[in-house]
Amino acid sequence: MSATQTGFVRSTLLFLLIGTGILIGIIVATFGLVERTRATFDYILQERNIRRMAADLMQKLSDAETGQRGFVITGNELFLQPYESGATEIRDDVEKLAQATKDRPVLAGQIETLRNKVRAKLAEMGQTINLVRSGEQDQAIELVQSDIGRELMDDIRQMLDEFKDLSDANVERGTTAQLAASQQLQWITVGGGIAIVAVMGGAIFVVAQHVRALAASRREVEVLNQGLEARVAERTEDLIQANQEIQRFAYIVTHDLRAPLVNIMGFTAELDASLKSLQTYVLNDGKPLSADQVQSARLAASEDLPEAIGFIRSSTKKMDGLINAILKISRDGRRQLKPEEIALKPLVETITASVYHQISESDGTIALDIRAPRLITDRLSLEQIIGNIVDNAIKYRNPSRPLALAIRAVPEGRHMLRIEIEDNGRGIAEQDHERIFELFRRSGQQDQSGEGIGLAHVRSLARNLGGEITVNSRLGEGSTFVLRLPSDLSRLVRS
């Protein structure tokens, strides 16, 4: 499965998981809010029932009291009908109210007081009725006119009003909670709908993007098929160039390594000759030596041997440097490339910032014009290429004028990127434009230390990245190094 297909599958699964999670969240939240709404609704109904029961109890007590007083005043049994029919119901209503408020601590704590006062009120009314029936109407009227019944009735009315007020407050709070739950449900529904629409839009976008990528891939395959012969010819040319490069490399290695070996062999012979003079002097076993023999031994110890050892050491050091340079290029050629997306402008800014103090010391300037913001390539190799060229521009600047360094990057064609690094330094003679990229080769005035491997290393890195580097330069005016790289190295690595 290709990376594009893998990304498409992962994106699709991700959107499915997100959509499923949103739906589950909406369902859970909806069930929770519905359950809370049902509980709140039951709570409101219970509070309204408590209020109704308190109002009914007060009404029945008022009706019973009215009938009691009518009977006491007139002695007519017809007035007792509300009292007789309501006395039993009043007691039942008190118990029903007690049952309804048992989970209301504030109200439940007052039920016993209410029960006692209702009993006392019913007892007071029953006592007056019994007095009238026994012919003691005056005493009954006197009892009614006393404050006992009125105070009991006022206390009961006050308590039942408190019951109703508290129930009204609870109903209002429940209604507010109900409205809040409804609003939350509305927001959850709207937010969930928006989220689902967003997920659907993202999924559609991913699908459309995948379809476009497939279409682009198909077109690219068609283009690649059409240019297959040209690519074969290009690869053949690359192979010929690589073969020539190998031949040049083999010649340079054998030539440059042979020179130190010749020096070592020659000075080894001189060591052997000097050693004979010393042996004659040291191993004479007490025999007299001529003045020439003594002079030869002294000359060998003071001049010939140190000179030969110095030349041998210098030659071996040069050989070691050459071998290390070869190993460095070999290691870079074997290093596994790691293509990654690189923001080109920050990378170039970081490289130039590290050398800005060297340029600013001589009033030099750096100009950047990066019009290709990103590419996919090996970061370490690209940093080494640009850093090496920038270091060379500083190293070989023209001492008669401040260094002016410019770095430009622009797309070139569909799949290539062009990076130009321009300086106003010493410049390079035209016959040396290709020679400077050869291993151990340098051009111009040799007043700077170096082994002649920097630009050879740069070209090796550029070719490892699937690109090429060239130079345009005029002696005394400056140089422009042109680096061409594929904008997506990972595609070349896959192919």
N, C-alpha and C positions, 0 to 999 in steps of 0.2 A: 504494500500500500504506500503511495507517494505521500510526501509531506503535506501537499495540498489536500488530498483526500483525508489524511489523518486529522488535519486541522478542521476540515468540514465536519467530520464525524464527531470530533470533540466539541465543536461549537454547537452542533445540533443537540447532542446529549446534554450539554450545559443548559441550553435554552429549555429543553424538556424538563430537566430537573428544577430549574428556576420556576417555570410555569406550574409544575406539579406542587412545588413548595408554596407558591402563592395561592393556588386553589385550596390546598390543605389548610393554609392559614386562614383563608376566608371562611371555609367551612367551620373550622374550630371556633373562630371568633364569632361567627353567626350563631352557632349552637350556644356558645357561652352567653351572648347577649340575649338570645331568645329565652334561655333558662332564667337569666336575671330579670328579664321583662315579666316572665310568668310569675316569678316569686314576688316581684314588686306589685304586680297586679293583684295577686292574692292578698298581699299586705294591705293594699288600698281597700279592697273589698271588706277585709276584716275590720279595718278602722271605721269604714262607713257603717258597718253593721253595729259596731260598738256605739257609734253616735246615734244611730236609729233606736237602739235599745234604750239608751239613756233618755232620749226624747220621749219614747213611748212610756217609759216608767214614770217620767215627770207628768205626762198627760194623764195617765191613769190615776196617779196620786191626786192631781188637781181635780179630776172628775169625782173621785171618791170623797174628797173633802167638800166639794160643792154639794153633793147629795147629802152628806152628813149634816151640814149646816142647814140645808133646806128642811130636813126631817126634824132637827132640833127646834127650829123656829115654828114650823107648822104642825108637826106631829103626823104628817101624811106619809104613809109607808111607801108611796110611789117615789118619793125622793131618795129612798135607800137603794133603788135598783143599781145605780153606778157603783155604790159602795159594795153591795153584796156580790155583784158580778166581778168587781175588780180586786177585791181583797186577796183572793187566792191567786189570781194572775199576777198581782204585784209581787207577792212572795216568790213565785216562779220566775218572774222577770229579773228579780234581784239575783237569783241563783244562776240564771242564764248569763247575766252580765258578769258575774264572778267567774264563770267558766270561760267566757270570751276574753277576759283580761288577765288570765292567769300567767301568760307569758309577757305581760306588760308590768314590770316591777312598780312603776310609779302609780298605776291605777290599782294594781292588785293590793298594794299596801293600804288603800282607802276603802276597799270593799267591806271589810268587817265593820268599820265605822258607819258606812252607808247602811249596811244590813241592820245594825242596832237602831239607827235613827228611824228607818222605815218601820221596824217592829214597834218602836215607841209611838210613832205617828199612828199606826194602825190600832195600837192599844188605846191611844187617846181618843180616837174616833169611836172605837167600840165601847169605851166607857160612857161617852156622852149618849150614845144610842141606847144603851142599857138603862141610863138614868131616865131618859124620856119614856121608855117603855114601862118603867116602874112608877111613873107618875111624878117624878121629881124633875120636871122640865126646868124649873128655875135654877136648880143646881147645875143642870146640863148647860144652860145658857151661860151661867157664871163661869163654868169650866171652858166653854168655847171662847168667852171674852178674855180669859186669861192669856198670857203670852206663851204658854207652854206649847200649844199646837202651832202657833205662828212661828216661834223660834225653830221648832223641829222642821217645819216646812221650808223655812228660809235656808237652814243648814243643808237640807236635802237638795233644794234647788241649786244652791251654790256648788255643792259637790258634783251634781249632774252637769252643771254648766262647765265646770272644770273638765269633766270627762269629755264633753262635746268639744271644748276648745282644744284640748290635747289631741283628740282624734282629728279635728280639722287641720291642726299643724302637721300631724303625721301624714294625713292625706296629701297635704301640699308638698311635703318633702318627697313622698312617694311619687307624686305626679312629676316633680322636677327631675327625680332620678329616672322616671320613665321617659321623659322627653330627652334627657341626656343619653340614655341608652339608644333611643331611636336615632338621635343625631349621630352617635358613634356608629351605629349600624349603617346609616346612610354614608358616612365618610368611608367606612371600611368597604362598602359596596363600590363607591365611586373610585376610591384608591385602588382597590383590587382590579376593577375594570380597567383603569388606566395602566396598571402594572401589566395586566394580561395583554392589553393592546400593545404596550411597549415590547413585551417579550415576543409577541407575534410579529411586530415590526422588525425586531432584531433578527428573528428567525428568517423572515422573508428576505432581509438584507443579506444575511449569510448565504442563503440559497442563491440569491441573485448574484452575489459576489462569486460564489463557487461556479455558477453557470458561466459568468464572464471569464473566470480563470480557465475553465475548460475550453471555452471558445478561443481564448487567447493562446492556450497551449496547442490547440488544433491548428491555428493559423501559423504558430511558430514552427510546428512540425512540418507543415506544408512548405514554409520558407526554407527550413533546413534541408528538406528533401530536394527542393529545387536547386539549392546551392551546394549539394553534396560533392559534385565534381570539383567545384572551386575549393571546398574545404579540404578535399583529398590533395589537391595541388598545393594548397597552403601548408598542409602538414608535411608533404614531401619536401617543400622548400625549407620548412623548419628543421626537418631531419638532416638535410644537406648542410644547413647552417650549423646545426649542433655538431655534426661530424667534423666540419672545418674547425669549430671551436675546440673540439677535443684534440684535433691534430695540433692546433696552435698551443693549447695548454700542455700537451705532451712535450712539444719542442721547448717551450719556456721552462718547464720543470726540469727537463734533462739538461738544458743549457745552463740555467741559473744554479742548479744544484751541483753541476759538474765543476763550475768555477771554484767554489770553496774546496771541493775535493782535490783539485789540482794543486791549490795552495797548500793544503794539508800534506799532500804527498811530497811536494818540493821541500817544504820546511821540515818534514820528517827526515829527509835525506841530509839536510843541513844539521839536524840534531844528531844524526848518526856520526857525521864527520866531527862535530864538536865533541861528541862523547869520546871519540878515539883520542883526541888531544887531552882530555881530562883523565882518561884511563892511563895514558902514558905518564902523566904527572902524579896521579894518586897511587898507581900500582907499580912504581919503579923499584920497589923492594930495596930502597937505600942506594941504588945506583945513581951516579952523578948524571944530571940532566944538562943539556945544552941550553944556551940562552934562548934559542929559537923555540925549543920545546916548552920552556917556562912561559915565554911570551904568548905562544899559541894557546896554552892551557888557560892563562889569565884572560886572554881575549875571548875564548869560548865561554868562560864563566861569567864575564862581565857584559858581553855584548851579544855573541851569537846565540847562546841559549835563551836569554830573555826575549830577544827579538823573535826567534823561532816560536817560542811558546806563546808570545803575544799574537803573532800572526795566526797560529793554530787556533787560539782561543777566539780571535775575531772571526775566523772562517766558520768555526763550529757554531758560534752565536748567530752568524748570518744564516747558516743552514737551519738552525733551530727556528729562527724567525720565519724562514720560507716554509718550512714544514708546518708550523703552527698556522700560517696563513692558509695553506692548502687544506689543512684539517678544518679550519673555521668555515671555509666555503663548502667543504664536503658535508659538514654537520648541518649547515643551513639548507643544503640541498636535500638532506634526508629528513629534516624536521617536518613533522606532520602539520599541515596548514589547518588553521582553525578559523574558517570564515565566520564573521559576525557583522552585524549592522553597525556602521561607524558614522558618527556625526563628524564630517570632515573639518568644519570650521573650528570647533573646540580643539580637535587634535592638532591642527596647524598652529592655533594660538598657543597651545601648551608648549610646542616645540620652540616657537620663536621667543616665547617668554623666557625660556631657560637660557637663551643666548643674548637677550636684549641688552644686558649690561655690557657685553663685549662690543656690541654695535654702537650703543649710545656713547661709549667712551670716546669714540672718534667722530661724534656728531652724525652717525649713520642713521638711516631710516628703514623701516619695514612697512611695506604696503601689502594688504591682503585683499583679494577679490575672489571670493569663493561663491560661485554660482551653482555648484553641484553640491547640495548640502549633505547628501548621504550616499554611501556605497557599502557593498558587502564584500569584505576582503579580510585578509589576515592582519590584525592590528600591529603586531610586533614587526612584521616585515615592512609594512608601510611606514611605521615610525622610524625604522632604521634607514630606509631609503631617503626620506625627506630630511632626517636629521643629518645624515652623512653629507648630502649635497649642501645643506645650510652651513655645516661646519667647514666644508671646503671653501664656500664663498667668503667666510670670515677669514680663513687661513690664508687664502690667496687674494686678498683684497689689494687694490692699487693704493700704495701709501701716499700718493699725491692727491687723493680726493676722498671724501667721506663715502663709506659704503652705502649704496642704495640697493636694497633687496626687495624684490616683489615676488609674491606667490599668487598664482591664478589657477582656478579650477573651473572647467566648463564641461558639460556633456559633449560627447563626440559620437554622433550616430545614435542608434537605438540602445546599444549594449556596451558602450565604451565611455571612459572618462579620461579627460586630458588635464594633466597638472603641469604647469610651467613654473620653473624657479629661475628667476632672472637676476643677475647681478651686474655691477659695473666695475668688476675687478680687472685682473691682468689680461684676461682673455686667453684663448688657446689657438695656436696656429692651425690652419686648415688641414695640414697633413697629419696632425695629431688628433683629429676629431674622433677617429675610431681607435687609435692606438691607446688612448687614455683608459679605455674600458678593458684592456688586456691586463692579465695578471702580471704584477711586478714591473709595470711600465709607467713611466712618468714623463711629463713634457715640461718645457719651459725651464726657467731658472730654478735650480735645485737648492733653494735657501731655506727650505722647511723640512723638518724630519718626516720620514714616512717610508713605507715599504712598497708603495705602489699597488696596494690591494683594495683600497677604499672603493673606487669606482667599479672595479671588477666584481667586488662583492655586491654593489648596488645593482649592476646588470644581472647578476645571478639571482638576486632576490626578485627583481622585476619580472624575469622570465619564469621564476617559480610561481608568481602570481598570475601568469598567463598574459603578461604585458611585455612592453619593450621600453627602453630609454635611449634617447639620442641627445645630441648637443648641437646647438647653433652658436658659433662664437667667432669673434674677430680679435686678433691679437691687439692688446692695449685698450680695447673698448668694453669688454665684458662677455659674459656667457649666458645662454639660456638653455637649461636642461629641460627636455620635454619627456614627461613620463605618461605613457598610455597604458591604462589598466581596464580590465573588464569591470563593469559596474556591479556585477553579481558573480563573485568567485565561486559561490556554492554551486551554481549551475554547471560551471566547468568541472568542478570536483566530481559532481554526480555523473557527468557525461564521461 
